[in-house]
Amino acid sequence: MSSPSLIVVRDDSSMSKNSSPGPRAGGPSARRSFTPAQKLEHLAAYEDAISRNGGGAYLPEQGIYSSQITEWRKLRDAGVLQGKKAGEKIGRLTPEQSEIARLRRQLDQSEQRLATTEVALEIMSKMHELLENLSKSSRDETPQTKP
């Protein structure tokens, strides 16, 4: 029978003072908090970045998670962030505030659809007018016959 062999590994490496500290050197970092005004500023800046196709870069740049943006939008849409002072407790939305936020989003979507529909109707109206003019001009022209 063979006996298991023991291999001795010697570790002479010591941590030098110049090596980089671990992620928790000095203890855990303090959690960041944002004032209501900062949340509104970040929302405006993020939505501006989205309009320029840079929304994906804005979040890591600022160290913000998309879930925070989602939550802040809900709070903003419910009107909870307006007029709050730094450090003032915001808390969860009441059912009424949630309903207000939902209805505001729905109103915004409806207004966007209405604007799109109005533009489409205006285009169709101009197209109809153009086709009528072309039709009249083609009827007014007498066909020329070959002699």
C-alpha positions as CSV (number, residue, x, y, z in Angstrom):
1,M,0.0,0.0,0.0
2,S,1.2,3.5,-0.7
3,S,1.0,6.2,1.9
4,P,0.0,9.7,1.1
5,S,2.8,12.1,0.6
6,L,2.9,15.4,2.3
7,I,4.2,18.3,0.4
8,V,5.4,21.3,2.4
9,V,4.8,24.6,0.8
10,R,6.7,27.5,2.3
11,D,5.3,31.0,2.0
12,D,8.0,33.6,2.6
13,S,6.1,36.4,0.9
14,S,5.3,39.2,3.2
15,M,2.9,42.1,2.6
16,S,4.9,45.1,1.9
17,K,3.6,48.5,2.9
18,N,3.6,49.6,-0.8
19,S,1.1,47.0,-1.9
20,S,-2.4,48.1,-2.6
21,P,-4.8,47.7,0.3
22,G,-7.7,45.5,0.0
23,P,-11.1,46.7,-0.9
24,R,-12.1,47.1,2.7
25,A,-8.9,48.5,4.0
26,G,-10.0,51.1,6.6
27,G,-13.4,49.5,7.0
28,P,-16.5,49.8,5.0
29,S,-17.2,53.0,3.1
30,A,-20.0,55.3,4.1
31,R,-23.2,54.9,2.0
32,R,-23.8,57.7,-0.4
33,S,-27.0,59.6,-0.1
34,F,-28.6,62.1,-2.4
35,T,-30.8,65.1,-1.5
36,P,-34.1,65.5,-3.4
37,A,-32.5,68.4,-5.4
38,Q,-29.6,66.1,-6.4
39,K,-32.0,63.4,-7.4
40,L,-33.9,65.8,-9.6
41,E,-30.6,67.0,-11.1
42,H,-29.4,63.5,-11.9
43,L,-32.8,62.6,-13.4
44,A,-32.6,65.7,-15.7
45,A,-29.0,65.0,-16.7
46,Y,-29.7,61.3,-17.3
47,E,-32.8,62.1,-19.5
48,D,-30.7,64.6,-21.4
49,A,-28.0,62.0,-21.9
50,I,-30.6,59.6,-23.1
51,S,-31.7,62.1,-25.8
52,R,-28.1,62.2,-27.0
53,N,-27.7,58.4,-26.9
54,G,-25.4,58.6,-23.9
55,G,-27.6,57.3,-21.1
56,G,-25.6,54.1,-20.8
57,A,-22.4,56.0,-20.1
58,Y,-23.9,58.5,-17.7
59,L,-24.8,56.0,-14.9
60,P,-21.4,54.4,-14.4
61,E,-19.8,57.8,-14.7
62,Q,-21.8,59.1,-11.8
63,G,-21.8,55.8,-9.9
64,I,-25.6,55.5,-10.0
65,Y,-27.6,52.3,-10.6
66,S,-30.5,52.1,-13.0
67,S,-32.7,50.9,-10.2
68,Q,-32.0,54.2,-8.4
69,I,-33.1,56.2,-11.5
70,T,-36.3,54.1,-11.7
71,E,-37.1,54.8,-8.0
72,W,-36.3,58.5,-8.3
73,R,-38.6,58.7,-11.4
74,K,-41.5,57.2,-9.4
75,L,-40.9,59.7,-6.6
76,R,-40.6,62.6,-9.0
77,D,-43.7,61.6,-11.0
78,A,-45.7,61.4,-7.7
79,G,-44.5,64.9,-6.8
80,V,-42.7,63.7,-3.7
81,L,-39.3,65.2,-4.5
82,Q,-40.6,68.7,-5.1
83,G,-40.0,71.1,-2.2
84,K,-38.2,68.6,0.0
85,K,-35.2,69.8,1.9
86,A,-31.9,67.9,2.3
87,G,-32.2,65.3,4.9
88,E,-36.0,65.4,5.0
89,K,-37.5,61.9,5.0
90,I,-39.3,60.9,1.8
91,G,-40.5,57.4,2.6
92,R,-42.6,55.2,0.5
93,L,-45.4,56.4,-1.8
94,T,-48.9,56.2,-0.5
95,P,-51.5,54.4,-2.8
96,E,-52.8,57.8,-3.8
97,Q,-49.3,59.1,-4.7
98,S,-48.7,55.9,-6.8
99,E,-52.0,56.4,-8.6
100,I,-51.1,60.0,-9.3
101,A,-47.7,59.0,-10.7
102,R,-49.3,56.3,-12.9
103,L,-51.9,58.7,-14.2
104,R,-49.3,61.3,-15.0
105,R,-47.2,58.8,-16.9
106,Q,-50.4,57.7,-18.8
107,L,-51.2,61.4,-19.5
108,D,-47.7,62.0,-20.9
109,Q,-48.0,59.0,-23.2
110,S,-51.5,60.1,-24.4
111,E,-50.2,63.6,-25.1
112,Q,-47.3,62.1,-27.1
113,R,-49.7,59.9,-29.1
114,L,-52.0,62.9,-29.7
115,A,-49.1,65.0,-31.0
116,T,-48.0,62.2,-33.3
117,T,-51.6,61.8,-34.6
118,E,-52.0,65.6,-35.2
119,V,-48.8,65.6,-37.2
120,A,-49.9,62.6,-39.2
121,L,-53.3,64.2,-39.9
122,E,-51.7,67.4,-41.1
123,I,-49.5,65.4,-43.5
124,M,-52.4,63.5,-44.8
125,S,-54.4,66.7,-45.3
126,K,-51.5,68.3,-47.3
127,M,-51.2,65.1,-49.3
128,H,-54.9,65.0,-50.1
129,E,-54.8,68.7,-51.2
130,L,-51.8,67.9,-53.4
131,L,-53.5,64.9,-55.0
132,E,-56.6,67.0,-55.7
133,N,-54.5,69.7,-57.4
134,L,-52.8,67.1,-59.5
135,S,-56.1,65.5,-60.4
136,K,-57.6,68.9,-61.4
137,S,-54.5,69.8,-63.5
138,S,-54.6,66.5,-65.3
139,R,-58.3,66.9,-66.2
140,D,-57.8,70.5,-67.3
141,E,-55.0,69.5,-69.8
142,T,-56.4,68.4,-73.1
143,P,-54.8,65.3,-74.5
144,Q,-52.9,66.1,-77.6
145,T,-53.6,63.9,-80.6
146,K,-51.1,63.1,-83.3
147,P,-52.0,64.5,-86.7
